[in-house]
């Protein structure tokens, strides 16, 4: 049987607090849904991968990440994360 992948990649749009909130809320929603063979993935920014993995451990969500961008604004650059936003939350 083919697996269905449901992935959320928020690019440069979530800081650490938003990452925590998203994984927590998605984990609760995922428990209430019948996903069958679907694989849920949350692609956090690289700087928040550890936090995302830790939060996702109690859910069926898989955490992954993306790389850092030279762009430092709040735009949707695929596979990129703003170094400025990441450093502001350390």
PyMOL Python script that loads the backbone (N, CA, C, O; Angstrom):
from pymol import cmd

cmd.read_pdbstr("""\
ATOM      1  N   UNK A   1       0.843  -1.178   0.000  1.00  0.00           N
ATOM      2  CA  UNK A   1       0.000   0.000   0.000  1.00  0.00           C
ATOM      3  C   UNK A   1       0.892   1.246   0.000  1.00  0.00           C
ATOM      4  O   UNK A   1       1.884   1.307   0.727  1.00  0.00           O
ATOM      5  N   UNK A   2       0.541   2.209  -0.799  1.00  0.00           N
ATOM      6  CA  UNK A   2       1.288   3.467  -0.855  1.00  0.00           C
ATOM      7  C   UNK A   2       1.026   4.286   0.396  1.00  0.00           C
ATOM      8  O   UNK A   2      -0.080   4.294   0.938  1.00  0.00           O
ATOM      9  N   UNK A   3       2.067   4.975   0.843  1.00  0.00           N
ATOM     10  CA  UNK A   3       1.916   5.857   1.994  1.00  0.00           C
ATOM     11  C   UNK A   3       1.627   7.271   1.522  1.00  0.00           C
ATOM     12  O   UNK A   3       2.149   7.725   0.503  1.00  0.00           O
ATOM     13  N   UNK A   4       0.804   7.941   2.265  1.00  0.00           N
ATOM     14  CA  UNK A   4       0.480   9.336   1.984  1.00  0.00           C
ATOM     15  C   UNK A   4       1.334  10.190   2.911  1.00  0.00           C
ATOM     16  O   UNK A   4       1.404   9.927   4.112  1.00  0.00           O
ATOM     17  N   UNK A   5       1.977  11.202   2.364  1.00  0.00           N
ATOM     18  CA  UNK A   5       2.804  12.102   3.159  1.00  0.00           C
ATOM     19  C   UNK A   5       2.108  13.453   3.243  1.00  0.00           C
ATOM     20  O   UNK A   5       1.765  14.055   2.226  1.00  0.00           O
ATOM     21  N   UNK A   6       1.908  13.914   4.463  1.00  0.00           N
ATOM     22  CA  UNK A   6       1.339  15.233   4.718  1.00  0.00           C
ATOM     23  C   UNK A   6       2.441  16.041   5.393  1.00  0.00           C
ATOM     24  O   UNK A   6       2.830  15.755   6.525  1.00  0.00           O
ATOM     25  N   UNK A   7       2.946  17.065   4.679  1.00  0.00           N
ATOM     26  CA  UNK A   7       4.091  17.818   5.200  1.00  0.00           C
ATOM     27  C   UNK A   7       3.781  19.308   5.275  1.00  0.00           C
ATOM     28  O   UNK A   7       3.144  19.878   4.390  1.00  0.00           O
ATOM     29  N   UNK A   8       4.248  19.913   6.348  1.00  0.00           N
ATOM     30  CA  UNK A   8       4.147  21.359   6.512  1.00  0.00           C
ATOM     31  C   UNK A   8       5.549  21.944   6.586  1.00  0.00           C
ATOM     32  O   UNK A   8       6.324  21.601   7.478  1.00  0.00           O
ATOM     33  N   UNK A   9       5.872  22.815   5.661  1.00  0.00           N
ATOM     34  CA  UNK A   9       7.188  23.460   5.620  1.00  0.00           C
ATOM     35  C   UNK A   9       6.939  24.957   5.726  1.00  0.00           C
ATOM     36  O   UNK A   9       6.474  25.582   4.773  1.00  0.00           O
ATOM     37  N   UNK A  10       7.247  25.529   6.879  1.00  0.00           N
ATOM     38  CA  UNK A  10       6.873  26.928   7.069  1.00  0.00           C
ATOM     39  C   UNK A  10       7.952  27.920   6.674  1.00  0.00           C
ATOM     40  O   UNK A  10       7.851  29.104   6.995  1.00  0.00           O
ATOM     41  N   UNK A  11       8.969  27.460   5.993  1.00  0.00           N
ATOM     42  CA  UNK A  11       9.995  28.334   5.421  1.00  0.00           C
ATOM     43  C   UNK A  11      10.527  29.319   6.463  1.00  0.00           C
ATOM     44  O   UNK A  11      11.129  28.879   7.443  1.00  0.00           O
ATOM     45  N   UNK A  12      10.335  30.622   6.300  1.00  0.00           N
ATOM     46  CA  UNK A  12      10.844  31.638   7.231  1.00  0.00           C
ATOM     47  C   UNK A  12       9.724  32.261   8.059  1.00  0.00           C
ATOM     48  O   UNK A  12       9.863  33.389   8.530  1.00  0.00           O
ATOM     49  N   UNK A  13       8.638  31.556   8.240  1.00  0.00           N
ATOM     50  CA  UNK A  13       7.456  32.185   8.812  1.00  0.00           C
ATOM     51  C   UNK A  13       7.146  31.851  10.265  1.00  0.00           C
ATOM     52  O   UNK A  13       6.137  32.328  10.783  1.00  0.00           O
ATOM     53  N   UNK A  14       7.962  31.059  10.943  1.00  0.00           N
ATOM     54  CA  UNK A  14       7.676  30.746  12.350  1.00  0.00           C
ATOM     55  C   UNK A  14       8.933  30.909  13.192  1.00  0.00           C
ATOM     56  O   UNK A  14      10.005  30.417  12.840  1.00  0.00           O
ATOM     57  N   UNK A  15       8.779  31.615  14.318  1.00  0.00           N
ATOM     58  CA  UNK A  15       9.885  31.737  15.268  1.00  0.00           C
ATOM     59  C   UNK A  15       9.787  30.576  16.262  1.00  0.00           C
ATOM     60  O   UNK A  15       8.985  29.665  16.057  1.00  0.00           O
ATOM     61  N   UNK A  16      10.577  30.591  17.320  1.00  0.00           N
ATOM     62  CA  UNK A  16      10.608  29.476  18.266  1.00  0.00           C
ATOM     63  C   UNK A  16       9.266  29.268  18.959  1.00  0.00           C
ATOM     64  O   UNK A  16       8.801  28.133  19.070  1.00  0.00           O
ATOM     65  N   UNK A  17       8.641  30.335  19.423  1.00  0.00           N
ATOM     66  CA  UNK A  17       7.340  30.205  20.106  1.00  0.00           C
ATOM     67  C   UNK A  17       6.284  29.644  19.154  1.00  0.00           C
ATOM     68  O   UNK A  17       5.480  28.800  19.550  1.00  0.00           O
ATOM     69  N   UNK A  18       6.280  30.101  17.914  1.00  0.00           N
ATOM     70  CA  UNK A  18       5.316  29.615  16.924  1.00  0.00           C
ATOM     71  C   UNK A  18       5.592  28.155  16.563  1.00  0.00           C
ATOM     72  O   UNK A  18       4.658  27.394  16.306  1.00  0.00           O
ATOM     73  N   UNK A  19       6.861  27.762  16.541  1.00  0.00           N
ATOM     74  CA  UNK A  19       7.224  26.367  16.282  1.00  0.00           C
ATOM     75  C   UNK A  19       6.671  25.481  17.389  1.00  0.00           C
ATOM     76  O   UNK A  19       6.062  24.447  17.114  1.00  0.00           O
ATOM     77  N   UNK A  20       6.879  25.883  18.633  1.00  0.00           N
ATOM     78  CA  UNK A  20       6.363  25.119  19.774  1.00  0.00           C
ATOM     79  C   UNK A  20       4.841  24.985  19.691  1.00  0.00           C
ATOM     80  O   UNK A  20       4.295  23.896  19.867  1.00  0.00           O
ATOM     81  N   UNK A  21       4.175  26.086  19.425  1.00  0.00           N
ATOM     82  CA  UNK A  21       2.722  26.095  19.353  1.00  0.00           C
ATOM     83  C   UNK A  21       2.218  25.207  18.215  1.00  0.00           C
ATOM     84  O   UNK A  21       1.286  24.425  18.404  1.00  0.00           O
ATOM     85  N   UNK A  22       2.827  25.325  17.044  1.00  0.00           N
ATOM     86  CA  UNK A  22       2.394  24.554  15.877  1.00  0.00           C
ATOM     87  C   UNK A  22       2.516  23.056  16.136  1.00  0.00           C
ATOM     88  O   UNK A  22       1.565  22.311  15.897  1.00  0.00           O
ATOM     89  N   UNK A  23       3.671  22.602  16.622  1.00  0.00           N
ATOM     90  CA  UNK A  23       3.879  21.172  16.862  1.00  0.00           C
ATOM     91  C   UNK A  23       2.903  20.668  17.928  1.00  0.00           C
ATOM     92  O   UNK A  23       2.347  19.579  17.790  1.00  0.00           O
ATOM     93  N   UNK A  24       2.694  21.441  18.975  1.00  0.00           N
ATOM     94  CA  UNK A  24       1.779  21.026  20.040  1.00  0.00           C
ATOM     95  C   UNK A  24       0.349  20.908  19.524  1.00  0.00           C
ATOM     96  O   UNK A  24      -0.324  19.908  19.775  1.00  0.00           O
ATOM     97  N   UNK A  25      -0.111  21.923  18.808  1.00  0.00           N
ATOM     98  CA  UNK A  25      -1.480  21.907  18.279  1.00  0.00           C
ATOM     99  C   UNK A  25      -1.645  20.829  17.219  1.00  0.00           C
ATOM    100  O   UNK A  25      -2.650  20.118  17.216  1.00  0.00           O
ATOM    101  N   UNK A  26      -0.672  20.694  16.315  1.00  0.00           N
ATOM    102  CA  UNK A  26      -0.747  19.669  15.272  1.00  0.00           C
ATOM    103  C   UNK A  26      -0.726  18.274  15.884  1.00  0.00           C
ATOM    104  O   UNK A  26      -1.411  17.373  15.400  1.00  0.00           O
ATOM    105  N   UNK A  27       0.052  18.094  16.939  1.00  0.00           N
ATOM    106  CA  UNK A  27       0.092  16.802  17.616  1.00  0.00           C
ATOM    107  C   UNK A  27      -1.243  16.438  18.221  1.00  0.00           C
ATOM    108  O   UNK A  27      -1.671  15.286  18.136  1.00  0.00           O
ATOM    109  N   UNK A  28      -1.912  17.408  18.836  1.00  0.00           N
ATOM    110  CA  UNK A  28      -3.240  17.157  19.406  1.00  0.00           C
ATOM    111  C   UNK A  28      -4.260  16.853  18.315  1.00  0.00           C
ATOM    112  O   UNK A  28      -5.067  15.932  18.450  1.00  0.00           O
ATOM    113  N   UNK A  29      -4.222  17.629  17.233  1.00  0.00           N
ATOM    114  CA  UNK A  29      -5.164  17.415  16.130  1.00  0.00           C
ATOM    115  C   UNK A  29      -4.924  16.058  15.473  1.00  0.00           C
ATOM    116  O   UNK A  29      -5.872  15.364  15.104  1.00  0.00           O
ATOM    117  N   UNK A  30      -3.656  15.684  15.330  1.00  0.00           N
ATOM    118  CA  UNK A  30      -3.304  14.424  14.697  1.00  0.00           C
ATOM    119  C   UNK A  30      -3.838  13.239  15.499  1.00  0.00           C
ATOM    120  O   UNK A  30      -4.251  12.235  14.919  1.00  0.00           O
ATOM    121  N   UNK A  31      -3.833  13.348  16.817  1.00  0.00           N
ATOM    122  CA  UNK A  31      -4.355  12.268  17.667  1.00  0.00           C
ATOM    123  C   UNK A  31      -5.855  12.069  17.468  1.00  0.00           C
ATOM    124  O   UNK A  31      -6.362  10.957  17.617  1.00  0.00           O
ATOM    125  N   UNK A  32      -6.561  13.144  17.132  1.00  0.00           N
ATOM    126  CA  UNK A  32      -8.009  13.068  16.966  1.00  0.00           C
ATOM    127  C   UNK A  32      -8.421  12.585  15.576  1.00  0.00           C
ATOM    128  O   UNK A  32      -9.581  12.234  15.361  1.00  0.00           O
ATOM    129  N   UNK A  33      -7.480  12.564  14.633  1.00  0.00           N
ATOM    130  CA  UNK A  33      -7.780  12.170  13.254  1.00  0.00           C
ATOM    131  C   UNK A  33      -7.404  10.718  13.006  1.00  0.00           C
ATOM    132  O   UNK A  33      -6.539  10.158  13.679  1.00  0.00           O
ATOM    133  N   UNK A  34      -8.058  10.133  12.045  1.00  0.00           N
ATOM    134  CA  UNK A  34      -7.716   8.793  11.596  1.00  0.00           C
ATOM    135  C   UNK A  34      -6.835   8.963  10.361  1.00  0.00           C
ATOM    136  O   UNK A  34      -7.339   9.174   9.257  1.00  0.00           O
ATOM    137  N   UNK A  35      -5.504   8.869  10.552  1.00  0.00           N
ATOM    138  CA  UNK A  35      -4.578   9.101   9.445  1.00  0.00           C
ATOM    139  C   UNK A  35      -4.245   7.847   8.655  1.00  0.00           C
ATOM    140  O   UNK A  35      -3.679   7.946   7.566  1.00  0.00           O
ATOM    141  N   UNK A  36      -4.573   6.694   9.161  1.00  0.00           N
ATOM    142  CA  UNK A  36      -4.273   5.460   8.442  1.00  0.00           C
ATOM    143  C   UNK A  36      -2.788   5.314   8.187  1.00  0.00           C
ATOM    144  O   UNK A  36      -1.988   5.308   9.122  1.00  0.00           O
ATOM    145  N   UNK A  37      -2.423   5.196   6.932  1.00  0.00           N
ATOM    146  CA  UNK A  37      -1.019   5.017   6.559  1.00  0.00           C
ATOM    147  C   UNK A  37      -0.326   6.332   6.245  1.00  0.00           C
ATOM    148  O   UNK A  37       0.783   6.324   5.709  1.00  0.00           O
ATOM    149  N   UNK A  38      -0.936   7.440   6.558  1.00  0.00           N
ATOM    150  CA  UNK A  38      -0.338   8.744   6.260  1.00  0.00           C
ATOM    151  C   UNK A  38       0.817   9.043   7.208  1.00  0.00           C
ATOM    152  O   UNK A  38       0.794   8.671   8.381  1.00  0.00           O
ATOM    153  N   UNK A  39       1.819   9.718   6.677  1.00  0.00           N
ATOM    154  CA  UNK A  39       2.972  10.155   7.461  1.00  0.00           C
ATOM    155  C   UNK A  39       2.894  11.670   7.578  1.00  0.00           C
ATOM    156  O   UNK A  39       2.851  12.372   6.567  1.00  0.00           O
ATOM    157  N   UNK A  40       2.877  12.175   8.801  1.00  0.00           N
ATOM    158  CA  UNK A  40       2.817  13.621   9.039  1.00  0.00           C
ATOM    159  C   UNK A  40       4.226  14.142   9.311  1.00  0.00           C
ATOM    160  O   UNK A  40       4.954  13.590  10.136  1.00  0.00           O
ATOM    161  N   UNK A  41       4.604  15.217   8.605  1.00  0.00           N
ATOM    162  CA  UNK A  41       5.941  15.796   8.745  1.00  0.00           C
ATOM    163  C   UNK A  41       5.816  17.298   8.984  1.00  0.00           C
ATOM    164  O   UNK A  41       5.049  17.985   8.308  1.00  0.00           O
ATOM    165  N   UNK A  42       6.576  17.794   9.948  1.00  0.00           N
ATOM    166  CA  UNK A  42       6.667  19.237  10.209  1.00  0.00           C
ATOM    167  C   UNK A  42       8.108  19.650   9.941  1.00  0.00           C
ATOM    168  O   UNK A  42       9.030  19.184  10.610  1.00  0.00           O
ATOM    169  N   UNK A  43       8.295  20.522   8.961  1.00  0.00           N
ATOM    170  CA  UNK A  43       9.644  20.985   8.599  1.00  0.00           C
ATOM    171  C   UNK A  43       9.901  22.333   9.267  1.00  0.00           C
ATOM    172  O   UNK A  43       9.527  23.385   8.748  1.00  0.00           O
ATOM    173  N   UNK A  44      10.540  22.276  10.415  1.00  0.00           N
ATOM    174  CA  UNK A  44      10.868  23.485  11.170  1.00  0.00           C
ATOM    175  C   UNK A  44      12.152  24.115  10.627  1.00  0.00           C
ATOM    176  O   UNK A  44      12.888  23.493   9.860  1.00  0.00           O
ATOM    177  N   UNK A  45      12.401  25.332  11.031  1.00  0.00           N
ATOM    178  CA  UNK A  45      13.664  25.956  10.669  1.00  0.00           C
ATOM    179  C   UNK A  45      14.800  25.240  11.401  1.00  0.00           C
ATOM    180  O   UNK A  45      14.588  24.684  12.479  1.00  0.00           O
ATOM    181  N   UNK A  46      15.979  25.251  10.833  1.00  0.00           N
ATOM    182  CA  UNK A  46      17.113  24.501  11.368  1.00  0.00           C
ATOM    183  C   UNK A  46      17.387  24.824  12.836  1.00  0.00           C
ATOM    184  O   UNK A  46      17.667  23.927  13.630  1.00  0.00           O
ATOM    185  N   UNK A  47      17.307  26.074  13.184  1.00  0.00           N
ATOM    186  CA  UNK A  47      17.610  26.494  14.554  1.00  0.00           C
ATOM    187  C   UNK A  47      16.673  25.893  15.590  1.00  0.00           C
ATOM    188  O   UNK A  47      17.027  25.809  16.766  1.00  0.00           O
ATOM    189  N   UNK A  48      15.495  25.480  15.178  1.00  0.00           N
ATOM    190  CA  UNK A  48      14.497  24.964  16.106  1.00  0.00           C
ATOM    191  C   UNK A  48      14.263  23.464  15.948  1.00  0.00           C
ATOM    192  O   UNK A  48      13.292  22.931  16.485  1.00  0.00           O
ATOM    193  N   UNK A  49      15.141  22.778  15.219  1.00  0.00           N
ATOM    194  CA  UNK A  49      14.953  21.353  14.970  1.00  0.00           C
ATOM    195  C   UNK A  49      14.933  20.540  16.263  1.00  0.00           C
ATOM    196  O   UNK A  49      14.080  19.667  16.424  1.00  0.00           O
ATOM    197  N   UNK A  50      15.850  20.809  17.179  1.00  0.00           N
ATOM    198  CA  UNK A  50      15.893  20.071  18.441  1.00  0.00           C
ATOM    199  C   UNK A  50      14.588  20.177  19.209  1.00  0.00           C
ATOM    200  O   UNK A  50      14.071  19.183  19.718  1.00  0.00           O
ATOM    201  N   UNK A  51      14.066  21.383  19.288  1.00  0.00           N
ATOM    202  CA  UNK A  51      12.796  21.616  19.982  1.00  0.00           C
ATOM    203  C   UNK A  51      11.654  20.890  19.265  1.00  0.00           C
ATOM    204  O   UNK A  51      10.802  20.278  19.909  1.00  0.00           O
ATOM    205  N   UNK A  52      11.640  20.959  17.932  1.00  0.00           N
ATOM    206  CA  UNK A  52      10.590  20.302  17.152  1.00  0.00           C
ATOM    207  C   UNK A  52      10.632  18.787  17.346  1.00  0.00           C
ATOM    208  O   UNK A  52       9.591  18.151  17.512  1.00  0.00           O
ATOM    209  N   UNK A  53      11.830  18.213  17.327  1.00  0.00           N
ATOM    210  CA  UNK A  53      11.967  16.769  17.532  1.00  0.00           C
ATOM    211  C   UNK A  53      11.479  16.376  18.921  1.00  0.00           C
ATOM    212  O   UNK A  53      10.752  15.395  19.078  1.00  0.00           O
ATOM    213  N   UNK A  54      11.878  17.136  19.913  1.00  0.00           N
ATOM    214  CA  UNK A  54      11.475  16.832  21.293  1.00  0.00           C
ATOM    215  C   UNK A  54       9.950  16.888  21.447  1.00  0.00           C
ATOM    216  O   UNK A  54       9.358  16.005  22.067  1.00  0.00           O
ATOM    217  N   UNK A  55       9.322  17.907  20.893  1.00  0.00           N
ATOM    218  CA  UNK A  55       7.869  18.021  20.979  1.00  0.00           C
ATOM    219  C   UNK A  55       7.160  16.937  20.175  1.00  0.00           C
ATOM    220  O   UNK A  55       6.118  16.433  20.594  1.00  0.00           O
ATOM    221  N   UNK A  56       7.716  16.579  19.035  1.00  0.00           N
ATOM    222  CA  UNK A  56       7.086  15.604  18.151  1.00  0.00           C
ATOM    223  C   UNK A  56       7.199  14.171  18.674  1.00  0.00           C
ATOM    224  O   UNK A  56       6.461  13.295  18.225  1.00  0.00           O
ATOM    225  N   UNK A  57       8.110  13.922  19.611  1.00  0.00           N
ATOM    226  CA  UNK A  57       8.310  12.569  20.125  1.00  0.00           C
ATOM    227  C   UNK A  57       7.048  11.958  20.721  1.00  0.00           C
ATOM    228  O   UNK A  57       6.865  10.742  20.656  1.00  0.00           O
ATOM    229  N   UNK A  58       6.184  12.769  21.292  1.00  0.00           N
ATOM    230  CA  UNK A  58       4.970  12.242  21.910  1.00  0.00           C
ATOM    231  C   UNK A  58       3.799  12.196  20.928  1.00  0.00           C
ATOM    232  O   UNK A  58       2.661  11.953  21.331  1.00  0.00           O
ATOM    233  N   UNK A  59       4.069  12.425  19.654  1.00  0.00           N
ATOM    234  CA  UNK A  59       3.032  12.404  18.616  1.00  0.00           C
ATOM    235  C   UNK A  59       3.470  11.456  17.499  1.00  0.00           C
ATOM    236  O   UNK A  59       4.509  10.803  17.593  1.00  0.00           O
ATOM    237  N   UNK A  60       2.675  11.394  16.464  1.00  0.00           N
ATOM    238  CA  UNK A  60       3.045  10.641  15.259  1.00  0.00           C
ATOM    239  C   UNK A  60       3.551  11.599  14.185  1.00  0.00           C
ATOM    240  O   UNK A  60       3.537  11.270  12.999  1.00  0.00           O
ATOM    241  N   UNK A  61       3.989  12.765  14.594  1.00  0.00           N
ATOM    242  CA  UNK A  61       4.541  13.748  13.662  1.00  0.00           C
ATOM    243  C   UNK A  61       6.051  13.542  13.585  1.00  0.00           C
ATOM    244  O   UNK A  61       6.712  13.341  14.605  1.00  0.00           O
ATOM    245  N   UNK A  62       6.582  13.593  12.385  1.00  0.00           N
ATOM    246  CA  UNK A  62       8.019  13.514  12.166  1.00  0.00           C
ATOM    247  C   UNK A  62       8.544  14.920  11.965  1.00  0.00           C
ATOM    248  O   UNK A  62       7.957  15.700  11.215  1.00  0.00           O
ATOM    249  N   UNK A  63       9.643  15.256  12.625  1.00  0.00           N
ATOM    250  CA  UNK A  63      10.232  16.586  12.481  1.00  0.00           C
ATOM    251  C   UNK A  63      11.430  16.517  11.542  1.00  0.00           C
ATOM    252  O   UNK A  63      12.226  15.579  11.593  1.00  0.00           O
ATOM    253  N   UNK A  64      11.540  17.513  10.696  1.00  0.00           N
ATOM    254  CA  UNK A  64      12.700  17.657   9.833  1.00  0.00           C
ATOM    255  C   UNK A  64      13.017  19.146   9.746  1.00  0.00           C
ATOM    256  O   UNK A  64      12.400  19.943  10.452  1.00  0.00           O
ATOM    257  N   UNK A  65      13.960  19.536   8.899  1.00  0.00           N
ATOM    258  CA  UNK A  65      14.368  20.932   8.849  1.00  0.00           C
ATOM    259  C   UNK A  65      14.701  21.370   7.433  1.00  0.00           C
ATOM    260  O   UNK A  65      14.545  20.611   6.477  1.00  0.00           O
ATOM    261  N   UNK A  66      15.158  22.595   7.320  1.00  0.00           N
ATOM    262  CA  UNK A  66      15.567  23.196   6.055  1.00  0.00           C
ATOM    263  C   UNK A  66      16.824  24.012   6.297  1.00  0.00           C
ATOM    264  O   UNK A  66      17.241  24.170   7.444  1.00  0.00           O
ATOM    265  N   UNK A  67      17.435  24.535   5.242  1.00  0.00           N
ATOM    266  CA  UNK A  67      18.708  25.248   5.399  1.00  0.00           C
ATOM    267  C   UNK A  67      18.528  26.753   5.629  1.00  0.00           C
ATOM    268  O   UNK A  67      17.402  27.251   5.635  1.00  0.00           O
ATOM    269  N   UNK A  68      19.635  27.474   5.818  1.00  0.00           N
ATOM    270  CA  UNK A  68      19.617  28.901   6.128  1.00  0.00           C
ATOM    271  C   UNK A  68      19.742  29.723   4.845  1.00  0.00           C
ATOM    272  O   UNK A  68      20.490  29.361   3.936  1.00  0.00           O
ATOM    273  N   UNK A  69      19.011  30.819   4.783  1.00  0.00           N
ATOM    274  CA  UNK A  69      19.001  31.703   3.627  1.00  0.00           C
ATOM    275  C   UNK A  69      19.778  32.981   3.893  1.00  0.00           C
ATOM    276  O   UNK A  69      19.892  33.427   5.035  1.00  0.00           O
ATOM    277  N   UNK A  70      20.306  33.557   2.837  1.00  0.00           N
ATOM    278  CA  UNK A  70      20.955  34.872   2.934  1.00  0.00           C
ATOM    279  C   UNK A  70      19.909  35.976   3.045  1.00  0.00           C
ATOM    280  O   UNK A  70      20.238  37.097   3.433  1.00  0.00           O
ATOM    281  N   UNK A  71      18.653  35.676   2.710  1.00  0.00           N
ATOM    282  CA  UNK A  71      17.565  36.643   2.798  1.00  0.00           C
ATOM    283  C   UNK A  71      17.118  36.766   4.247  1.00  0.00           C
ATOM    284  O   UNK A  71      17.006  35.762   4.951  1.00  0.00           O
ATOM    285  N   UNK A  72      16.864  37.981   4.693  1.00  0.00           N
ATOM    286  CA  UNK A  72      16.502  38.188   6.099  1.00  0.00           C
ATOM    287  C   UNK A  72      15.144  38.850   6.265  1.00  0.00           C
ATOM    288  O   UNK A  72      14.944  39.631   7.195  1.00  0.00           O
ATOM    289  N   UNK A  73      14.224  38.549   5.384  1.00  0.00           N
ATOM    290  CA  UNK A  73      12.883  39.101   5.569  1.00  0.00           C
ATOM    291  C   UNK A  73      11.897  37.960   5.807  1.00  0.00           C
ATOM    292  O   UNK A  73      12.296  36.797   5.866  1.00  0.00           O
ATOM    293  N   UNK A  74      10.624  38.287   5.941  1.00  0.00           N
ATOM    294  CA  UNK A  74       9.575  37.313   6.248  1.00  0.00           C
ATOM    295  C   UNK A  74       8.929  36.759   4.985  1.00  0.00           C
ATOM    296  O   UNK A  74       7.703  36.697   4.906  1.00  0.00           O
ATOM    297  N   UNK A  75       9.708  36.361   4.011  1.00  0.00           N
ATOM    298  CA  UNK A  75       9.165  35.889   2.748  1.00  0.00           C
ATOM    299  C   UNK A  75       9.229  34.377   2.657  1.00  0.00           C
ATOM    300  O   UNK A  75       9.888  33.721   3.464  1.00  0.00           O
ATOM    301  N   UNK A  76       8.539  33.831   1.669  1.00  0.00           N
ATOM    302  CA  UNK A  76       8.472  32.381   1.485  1.00  0.00           C
ATOM    303  C   UNK A  76       9.542  31.923   0.494  1.00  0.00           C
ATOM    304  O   UNK A  76       9.258  31.727  -0.688  1.00  0.00           O
ATOM    305  N   UNK A  77      10.752  31.755   0.973  1.00  0.00           N
ATOM    306  CA  UNK A  77      11.834  31.209   0.169  1.00  0.00           C
ATOM    307  C   UNK A  77      11.885  29.714   0.459  1.00  0.00           C
ATOM    308  O   UNK A  77      12.270  29.309   1.556  1.00  0.00           O
ATOM    309  N   UNK A  78      11.499  28.889  -0.516  1.00  0.00           N
ATOM    310  CA  UNK A  78      11.429  27.454  -0.313  1.00  0.00           C
ATOM    311  C   UNK A  78      12.754  26.893   0.172  1.00  0.00           C
ATOM    312  O   UNK A  78      13.815  27.246  -0.342  1.00  0.00           O
ATOM    313  N   UNK A  79      12.682  25.999   1.186  1.00  0.00           N
ATOM    314  CA  UNK A  79      13.826  25.345   1.814  1.00  0.00           C
ATOM    315  C   UNK A  79      14.759  26.313   2.528  1.00  0.00           C
ATOM    316  O   UNK A  79      15.917  25.968   2.759  1.00  0.00           O
ATOM    317  N   UNK A  80      14.313  27.489   2.879  1.00  0.00           N
ATOM    318  CA  UNK A  80      15.198  28.474   3.498  1.00  0.00           C
ATOM    319  C   UNK A  80      14.672  28.924   4.849  1.00  0.00           C
ATOM    320  O   UNK A  80      13.470  28.887   5.113  1.00  0.00           O
ATOM    321  N   UNK A  81      15.598  29.352   5.700  1.00  0.00           N
ATOM    322  CA  UNK A  81      15.229  29.941   6.978  1.00  0.00           C
ATOM    323  C   UNK A  81      16.079  31.190   7.163  1.00  0.00           C
ATOM    324  O   UNK A  81      17.258  31.200   6.811  1.00  0.00           O
ATOM    325  N   UNK A  82      15.502  32.209   7.697  1.00  0.00           N
ATOM    326  CA  UNK A  82      16.206  33.458   7.925  1.00  0.00           C
ATOM    327  C   UNK A  82      17.163  33.326   9.098  1.00  0.00           C
ATOM    328  O   UNK A  82      16.752  32.975  10.204  1.00  0.00           O
ATOM    329  N   UNK A  83      18.432  33.604   8.860  1.00  0.00           N
ATOM    330  CA  UNK A  83      19.416  33.586   9.944  1.00  0.00           C
ATOM    331  C   UNK A  83      19.080  34.651  10.980  1.00  0.00           C
ATOM    332  O   UNK A  83      19.292  34.438  12.174  1.00  0.00           O
ATOM    333  N   UNK A  84      18.566  35.778  10.546  1.00  0.00           N
ATOM    334  CA  UNK A  84      18.214  36.867  11.464  1.00  0.00           C
ATOM    335  C   UNK A  84      17.129  36.427  12.447  1.00  0.00           C
ATOM    336  O   UNK A  84      17.260  36.658  13.649  1.00  0.00           O
ATOM    337  N   UNK A  85      16.069  35.802  11.955  1.00  0.00           N
ATOM    338  CA  UNK A  85      14.979  35.336  12.820  1.00  0.00           C
ATOM    339  C   UNK A  85      15.480  34.247  13.758  1.00  0.00           C
ATOM    340  O   UNK A  85      15.129  34.242  14.937  1.00  0.00           O
ATOM    341  N   UNK A  86      16.289  33.334  13.258  1.00  0.00           N
ATOM    342  CA  UNK A  86      16.803  32.236  14.078  1.00  0.00           C
ATOM    343  C   UNK A  86      17.666  32.749  15.222  1.00  0.00           C
ATOM    344  O   UNK A  86      17.519  32.295  16.356  1.00  0.00           O
ATOM    345  N   UNK A  87      18.548  33.673  14.946  1.00  0.00           N
ATOM    346  CA  UNK A  87      19.467  34.174  15.962  1.00  0.00           C
ATOM    347  C   UNK A  87      18.736  35.011  17.022  1.00  0.00           C
ATOM    348  O   UNK A  87      19.187  35.091  18.164  1.00  0.00           O
ATOM    349  N   UNK A  88      17.630  35.621  16.654  1.00  0.00           N
ATOM    350  CA  UNK A  88      16.886  36.469  17.584  1.00  0.00           C
ATOM    351  C   UNK A  88      16.269  35.666  18.719  1.00  0.00           C
ATOM    352  O   UNK A  88      15.949  36.218  19.771  1.00  0.00           O
ATOM    353  N   UNK A  89      16.101  34.362  18.510  1.00  0.00           N
ATOM    354  CA  UNK A  89      15.434  33.520  19.513  1.00  0.00           C
ATOM    355  C   UNK A  89      16.397  32.673  20.320  1.00  0.00           C
ATOM    356  O   UNK A  89      15.952  31.842  21.112  1.00  0.00           O
ATOM    357  N   UNK A  90      17.686  32.848  20.154  1.00  0.00           N
ATOM    358  CA  UNK A  90      18.659  32.039  20.901  1.00  0.00           C
ATOM    359  C   UNK A  90      18.961  32.644  22.240  1.00  0.00           C
ATOM    360  O   UNK A  90      19.759  32.094  23.000  1.00  0.00           O
TER     361      UNK A  90
END
""", "prot")
cmd.dss("prot")
cmd.show_as("cartoon", "prot")
cmd.util.cbc("prot")
cmd.orient("prot")
